[in-house]
Amino acid sequence: MKRLSERKIVLVKRKTRLEDLIARYNTVDQAKFYIEHLGADFTDYTREHEIYHDALASVTRTLSEFGRLQVIDRSYAPGFLFGPDDVAAALGQDGLVANTLKYLRGQPLVGINPDPDRWDGMLLPYRADTLAQAMPDVMANTMEYYEVTIAKAALNDGQTLYAVNDFFIGQRTHVSARYEIVHGKRRENHSSSGIIVSTGLGSTGWLTSVIAGAEGVSGAEVELPEDILWDSKFLYFSVREPFPTKTTGAEIVFGKVNKKNPLAVVSHMPENGVIFSDGVEKDFLVFNSGIEAKIGIAEFVGVLVG
């Protein structure tokens, strides 16, 4: 089959729930026994698996017509070297798109919904049967796209981590996180359940749930700021369950992070302190005593094909 371009396309796929179960229980029969023993419907797992792999086969055929195709599992994305002229595609849920986007450096990313009846797909504008319509413009760099602001955590030991949706800063376990927070010219020692720092893209996720919880406790209406968009050049942070004591405060609990009011956090945790991004606990930096994290905007933007 003759392809239309020699430009490389990297398709990021994920394992289905059934494949994860087989990896855990060795065989389909053992996985089925486990699920049905709990009273769940195993056919839902097999149906999802079949639909995903049907979509994967269709998407693979389509993309192979437009360029040199390489397919990788999501687990390889953190260490994969994307070329500057590559096109990326992600077949999965919104989370797969977000987790792929932060490993790119301006290359366009096409989000593909493998199962529209199952997933809403805010970041998945294409399906297997509509993908071919979009690819000519993508390959020619004439497509419509959204710029997505990426957050960056830079530690004083030289390590960095990026987030498309949000950072969590705190304890790996369910105990209080101890740290000093510095927002602009204000600073305060905290004991809390951690800090959430959200981008515009991530503002409708974890940040919204934190605000909803505060609203439920206080009884007052708390609205998400209207000025935060996918390409906003600022972030918002929210402290979860701050606990005031003789040595810790609870005044710096929510705010905008920008050049005028940067955010820094200094760990006071001897062990188990972490910073992880986009809800992926395996994608983390160690954040123990003495480490300072400066949170801001990344030096690159995400390019999400619309």
N, C-alpha and C positions, 0 to 999 in steps of 0.2 A: 504493500500500500504506500503510495507516494504522499508524503506530508507536505503541507503548504509552507513550512518554515523550519529552519534549523535551530530556532530559538528554543531553549529548554523550558519545559513546564514541569514543575514539581507538585505532584498531588499528595497531599497529606491525608491519610486515612486513619481510622481508629478501630479498635477491637469492639465487637458487639458484646452485649451482656452475656450471651451464650458462650462466646469464646473466652471471656473472663472466667465463667463457671467451669468450663472444660479445663482451663489452665489450673484451676484450684482443685477440681475433683477428678481429673485425669480422663474421664470418658463422658459421653453424652448421657449414657444410662445412669451413671452415678449422679450427674448434675440434675437429671430429671427426678431421680429419687429424692434428692435433697429439697428441691423446689416443691414437689408435690407433697412431701412429708410436712412441709410448713403450710399446706393448704393453698398454695399459689397456683396460678395457671401457667404451666410450662409452655403451652402452645403460643403464648404471647412472646416468649423468648425466641422460639423457633421462627415465628412469623416475622419478628423484627430482624432477625439474622438473615432470613431469606430476602426480605425487601432491601436491606442494606447491600447485600452482595449482588443483587440484581442491578441496583443503582451503580455500584462500583464497577461492574462489568460494562455498563452503558457509558458511564463517564470516562472510563479508560479508553474505550473505542473512540469516543468523540475527541478527546484531547490528543490522542495519537494522530489524528488527522491534521492537527494544527501545529504540532511541534514535536521535539524530542522529549518523550515523556519519561519521567522517573517517579515511581511511587514509593513513598516511605511511610512507616508507621509513626504515629504522633510521638512515641517514646524516643525517636531518633531526632526529632526537630531541634531540641536544645543544642546538639552538637553538629547539626548539619550545616554545611557551608553553602548558602544560597549565593549564586553568582549575581553580579550587579544587574545583568540583563535578563535574569530569570523571571518567569511568571509563576506565581504560587496559586494553588487551589486547595480548598479544604472541603472534604465530604464528611459531614457530621452535624453536630449540634452547634449552637452559638459559641459554647465554650471552646470548641476546637478551633474556631475562627480566631477568637481572642488569643488563645495560647499559641497559635501559629504567627499571628501578626507581630507579636513582640520579638520574634526572632528574625524578622525581615528588616531591611534597612532601605525602605522606600520602594521595594518591588511591589507590583500590584498583587492583591489577593482576591480570588474569586471564591465566595462562599456558596456551597451547593447543598441544598436540602435533600437528603436521601429518602425522606419519608414525610411528605407534607401533611399527611393525615395524623401523624404522631407529634411532629414538632412544629411550633409556630415559626421559628426561624427569623428573628429580627435581623440577623446578620447573614441570612441565607436567601438572597434574592433570586437564586436560580435553582432549577431542578434538573434532573438528568435529561429530561426531554426538551428543555429550553436552553441548555448550555450552549449548543452549537450556534444559536443566534447571537450570543454575546461575544464569542471568541474572536471573530475577525477584528472587531474594534479593540479588544484587549491586546491582541498580537501586534496591532498597528499603533498602540498607545494613544488611541483616539477615544477611548471609552469614557463614560461618566464615572466619577468616583467621589468618595468622601475622604477628606483628610481626618485622621484620628490622632488626637494628642495622646502620647505615651508618657507615663510617669516613670521617674528614675529615683532609685535609692542608691546613694553613694556613701560608702563607709570610709572611715578614716584609716582603714587598713588596706585601701585600694580596691576592694571588691565593689561590684555594682550589680544591680538587679533592676529589671524593667517590668512594668505592669501596664496592661491595656485597660483593665477594669479597675483594679484596686490593689492596695497593699494591706496586709495585716501585720501589725507590729506588736509583739507581746510575748507571752509564754507559750511554749509548745503544748503544755498541759493545762488543765483547768484550775490553775491557781493564779493568784494576783500577779500582774506584771508590775515591776518597779522600774521607774525611769525618770529622767528629767525631760520635760518638754519645753522647747523654746520656739515661740511663734512671734516673729517680728522682734519687738523689744521686750516682750513679756516672757517670763520663765517660771516654771513651777514643777515641784516634785509630785509625782503621781503614784498612786496605787490603784490599778484598774484592771479590767478584763482585756485591755489592749486598745490599740488605735486602728481605725479604718481610714485609709486615704484613698479617695475615689477620683477617677478621671470623669470627664463628661460622658464618655461611653458607659462607664460603670456606675454612673450616678443613679440609674434606675434599678440597680441590684442591691448590693449589701448596704449601701448608704441609705437607700429608701427604707430598708427593713429596720435599720437603727432608728431612723426618724419616726417610723411608725410605732416602734416600741416606746420611744419617749413620749409620743402623743398619747398612747394608751395609758401610760403611768400617770402623766400629769393631767390628763383630761383637756389640755389645751391643744388647739389646732396648730400643728407644726408643718409648714409647707417647705418642700424642696425648693431651693433657689431656682428661679426661672432663667437665670442668665447662663447656666452651664450647658454647653453644647458639646458635640463630639470633638470639635476642633478648638474648644476653649483653651486658652493658654494659661490656665490656672487649675488648681485642684481644690477639693474640699476634704477636710479631715473631721472625724468625729471620734471622741473618746467613749469607749464602752464602760458603763458602770463605774465611774470614778468614785473613789471612797476617800472622803476627807478624814484626816487624823491630825495628831499634833505635828507631824512632819510632812504630811502630804495635803495637797489642796484639790479643789474641784471647780476652778474658775475657767481655766483654758480647756474647754471641752468641745468646741466646734468653731470652725473658721475656714477662711479662704487662704489658699497657699499660692503666692505669686512673688514677683521680684521684690515688691514692697514689703511683704510679710512672709518671708521664707519660713520653712519648718525644719527644725532639727530635733532629734531625740537622742539622748545619751542613756545607755543601758546601765541600770543598777542591779542587774540580775546575774548572780554568780554562774548559773547554768540554765539551760533550756530556753534561753531567749532566742527568738527567731523573727525574721522578716520573710514572709512569703507572699507571692503575687498570684492574683487571679484565682484564688481558691484552691491552688494546687500546692499542697503541703510539702510535696517532694521538691518543689522549686523554691528553695529558701536560702537565706544567708544566716549564719550563726550571729546572734546579737546578744552577747554576754557582756559582763561588766567592763566598762571603759570604752566600749565601741560607741562611736557617734555616727548616726545616720543623718545625712542631709537629703531631704525629699524635695524633688522639684520636677521640672519638665525635661524630658529626654531631648537629646540633640538631633533626633530624627522624628518623623511622623509616620504613622501607618497610612497605607493607601488601600482603601477597601472599595472594590469595584461595585458600583451601584447599578 
